[in-house]
Amino acid sequence: MKEAKWWKKLENGKVECGLCPHKCIIPEGKFGFCLVRQNVKGSLYSLVYGSPCAVNIDPIEKKPLYHFYPGTKILSIGTAGCNFACKFCQNWTMSRAKVDEVRAYDLPPENAVQLAIENKCPSIAYTYNEPTVFAEYAMDIAKLAKQEGIKSVMVTNGYIQKEALHDLYKWIDAANVDLKSISPEFYRKTVRGELEPVLTTLKELKAMGVWLEVTNLVIPTVNDSNDEIKRFCEWIINNLGTAVPVHFSAFHPDYKMTDKPRTSVEKLEQARGIARNMGIKYVYVGNVYSDGLNTYCPNCGELLIKRSWMSTTKNYLDNGFCPKCKTKIDGIFSVKSET
C-alpha cells in the first residue's frame, strides 16, 4: 500500500481521486470504482503498488505491438483492478477483483527492472488489467527502467485525466490503446465510461511522441457494422494519421457477454479491407490465424514481417526500410531507430 498521487481532500473525511475521468468521491474506508484505490483515514492509497498478480514474459506481439521491437520478449506486469467494467472483459478475474481476491506477488519497482534485465527483455509492459489504476507503480518502474535503457509500454483503455497522463506518459515509450467503439452510447452502456476522454488520450499521446498502436475488439452485432468501422477509421485518419497501426481483434464470449458469437475471420478481414481502402497503411487482425497478421509495405506490397499467431517468425526489414522499394516503414524496430 502506498499513498496515491492525483487526489485531493474534501469535507467530512472524503477524498476525490483525480487519476481518471470517474473522479470518484470516496468516503473514509471505501474504494474507488477501480476497487484498488482506498480512502484510509482521509488519504487516498493505492492498494496494488508493488503487488502484481500477473508477471510473465510474453512476445511483444501479444500486447499487441507490431511496429515496436518486433520479435522481442517483453516483461508483462498486471494487478487487480480496472476503471472500466466491460461486459465482455476477457481478464475479468483480475480487472474486477479486489486485492484480497487475487494472489499477489511482492515485486517492488527495482526488482521488476532487475527481472527484465535477467530475462533479457528490452521492454516492460503494464498490461492484463488496466494499468492506469496502478499508475504510481508503473511510473516508478518506468523511471528506473529508463536508467537501464529498458523501454516501457502501456496496454491501456486510455481512460485517464490529462494531468496524470502527462505525469505518467513522459516515462512511457509506446502504448496500445483499446478504442472499443466510436459510439458514446457503447461506452456508457457496455463499459461504464465515456468515449471523449479516450479520444483525448489518443490525441495527447500522439502529440507527445509516444509510439502508438490502436486496437478495436470487433463484437458481432454490437460494434461490427460497416458504418461504425468506417466512422472508426475516419476518426483515426483525421486525428492520428494514416501511419498508426490498427488492430481489429476477435471477440470470444466471456464474463457478462456470453450471448454473442465469436467474431469470424471473414468479418475481421472485411474490417481490415475497409481500413486499408480508406488509406490506413498498417492494418492487422488479431486472435485468429490470417495473412492479416503480417506487415506489408504500404508502397509496393512486399512482405516485410511474417507472423504466426502472437509471434514474429521472419523479419525482412532492412534497418526499418522495405528491402524492395526502400520505403521507410513507420515504427521503432531497433534501439537506435527513430519513428
N, C-alpha and C positions, 0 to 999 in steps of 0.2 A: 504493500500500500504506500502511495506517495501522493503528496499534495498536488492537486491538479493545477494546470495553467488555465487561463482564459475563463475566469469566473468572477463574480462579484457578490458581496454580501447584500442581503435585503433585510427588511424588518422581520421581527419575530423568529430570528434564527434561521430563516430561509436563505438559500443562495440561488443565483441564476447562472447556469452554465452557458458559456459563450463559445463553446467548441463548434457546435453545428447549428443549423437553422432551426432546430426544435427549440433552442433557447429554454431548456427545461427550468422551471422554478421548482426547487426541491426542498421540502421541509426537512427538518433535522431527522436523521436516521433513515431517510428514504433514498431511493435511487432515481437516476435519470432514465429516460426512455431506453437508453442503451443497456441498462441493467448493471453496468460496471463502473459507474461514477456515483459516489455516495456522499451525502451531506453528513459529516461526522463532527458534531459539536459546533456547527456553524461554519465549517470549512469544507470545501469540496475536495474529494480524494479520488484518485484512480486506483481501482482495486486490482488491476491487472498489470501494473508496472513490474517488469522483471519476472512475470509469471505466465509464460505462454503455455497453451495446452496442445499446441502442434508445432513441432520442429522437424523439418525434413530437408533433404537435398533433392531438388527437382531439376529437370531440364527447364531452361528458361522459357521454352516454347509452351510450357504448361500454364504460364501466367494469364493469358498468352502475350508474349512479346516476340515478334518475328523479325524486327529490324533493330534489335538491341542485343549485341553479343550472341548472335545465333550459334547454337551448338555448344553453349557453355552450361555449366551447372550453377544453380543459384540456391543459397541457403534460404529457406522459407519459414517464416515465423508467423503464428497466429494466436490469438487469445479468445476468451469468451467475449460475447457482446457484439451488438450492432446498433446503428442508429436508424436502420430501416427494419421493417417487419414483412419482408416479401413473402407472399403466399406460396411462391414457387421455390423458396430457398433450398439449395442443394447442400448447404452446410449448416442446416438449422440446429443441429445438436450442439454446435459451438456458438452460432451467432445469436440464438435466442436463449442461451444458457446464462445463469448467474455463476459467479466464481465458485460457489460451493457445489455446483452441479457438473463440474468437469475436473479431470485430473490435470493439474498444472505442474510445470517444471520450474525450478529456481534457475533462472538464466539472466543475470544482470547484463547490462549492455556490453561491458568489456569481455565477458565470456562469449557472448553472441559473436562478436567480431573475431575472437580467437577461434571459434568454431568454424567460421568461414575461411580463415587462414589455413587451419589444419586440413580442411577438406578441399582446398584449392578452388574455392568459389570466388570468382571475380566480382560477385554482387550478392546483395541480400534483399529478399522480398518481404514486405509486410503484407500479409495475404491471408487467405482462407476465410476469416471473418472480415469485418470492416475495420481496416487499420486506423481510420480516423479516431476510433474510440480508445486506441492506445497511442495516441499521437505523441505524448511525452516520452514514452518508451522508445517508439520508432525514431524520434528526433535525436535522442541521446545515443542510440546505436549508430545512426547515420553520421553524427558528428565524429565519433570515434572511427567509424569505417573509412571516412574520407581521409583521415590521417594515415591510413594504411593503403590508400589507393583503391579501396573497395567501393563499388557503386551501390546505390540504394534505389529500390523500386517500390512504388506503391501500387497495389492492385485494389482499386477503390470504387465506391459508388459515387464519389465526388461530392458528397453532402457535408460541406464544411464551411464555416464562416470565413470571411475574407482575411481577418487578422490572423487567425490560426493557420489558414492556408499559407500565407506569406512567411510566417514564422517556421512552419514545418518544411515547406517545399523548397526553401532555399538550400536545404541539405539533400534534396532528392534529385536523382539524375533522370529517372524515367517513371512513367505511370501508364498503366492500362486502366482507363475509366470506363465503367459499365454504364453506358447510356441506355437505359432499359426500354425507353419509348420516347417518342417525341410528343406524346399526349399528356397534358397536365392531369387529366382525369385518371389515366392509368396510374400515375404516380400517387395520387390521393387514395384511390380505391385499392390498389394492388400492392403497394409498398409502404403506404402511410408516410409519404413525404411529398415534397414539392419538386416540380421539374426545374423551375427557373434557377435555383441555386446550383444545380448540377451543370446547367449550360454556362453559368458564370464561371464555375470552376474550370471547365474545359477551356474557355477563352483566356482565363488568367494563366493557366499552365502553359498554354501556347505562347503567350506574351513573355512569360518568364524564361522560356527556352528549355523547359523540361521536355525530354523526348516523350512523345505522346502517341499512344495507340488506343483505339476505341472498340469496345465490344458491345454487341447487341444480341441478347438472348431472344431468339425467334420462337414465340409461343403460339401454336396453332389456334386460330380463331380469336386470339387476344390482341396481338400486335403484329400480325404477319400479313396484313393486306398489302397489296402492291402500292396503294396510295400512301399508306403510312411509311413504307420503306422508301418511297420516293421523297416524302417530306423529311424523313430522317437524313437521307443523303444530301438533300438541298441544304439543310442546316449545316451539315459537316462542311460542304463545299464553300458555303458563304461565310462561315465563321472560322473554320480551321484550315481550309485549303484542300487541295486535291492530293497532297502528298502524305496525309495522315493515314496510316494503315487502319483498315476497318475489318473487324472480325464478326461474322454472323455465326452464332453458335447455336447448337441444337439443344432444345429443351427435352428433359425427361420428367415424367410425373413424380412429384415429390411433395413432402410437407403437407400444405393445405390445398394443393392444386394437383390432385391425382385423377381428376376427371378429364384431363386433356391428353391427347395422344402425343407420342414423341414427334419431334419435328423430322420431316422426311429430308433425305439428301436432295431430292428434287426441289423442295421449297428453298433450301439454303442456296442451291445453285441458281435458282431464279433470283433470289435477293442479290447474290453476287453479280449476276449478269446485269441487273438494274443499276447497281452502283458503278460497275465498270463502264456501262454505256453512258452514264451521266458524267463520267470523267474522273472518278476516283482511281488513282493509279495502282494502289495495292489493296486488294480485297480478298479476304480469306473466309473459309468456312471452318467451323470447329466442332469437336465431339463426334466427328464422323470420318470415314475414310473417303478421300476425294482428291482430285488434282487441285482443288481449291485450297489445299494446304501449302502448295508450292508458291515460291516467288518467281515471277516472270518479269523480264524487262518491260517497262511500260512503253518503250520506244520501238523495239524490234521484236518483242515476244520471246526472246531467248530464255530458256530455263536457267535460273540463277541459283536458287536454293531448293533442294528437294527434301521433303519431309515425309515421315511416316508417323501417323498418329500425333504424338506430342514431342517429337524429337527431330533434329536435323540429321539427315543421312548423307547428303552431298552439298557442298558449298562451292559453287563455281565462280563466285565473285572475284574480281581482280582488284584487291585493295579498295573495295567499295564501288567499283565500276563494272559495268557489263563487259564481259570479255569479247563480245562480238562487235557491238556498235560503240563502245566506250562511253555510254551514258552513265552519269553519276547517279547512283541509287540512294535514295533518301534513307538515312539511318545511321546507327553507330555500330560499326561492325568489328572494330578493334579498339584497344585502349587509346590509340593515337588518332583515330579517325574523328572527323567532325561531321555534324549534321549539315 
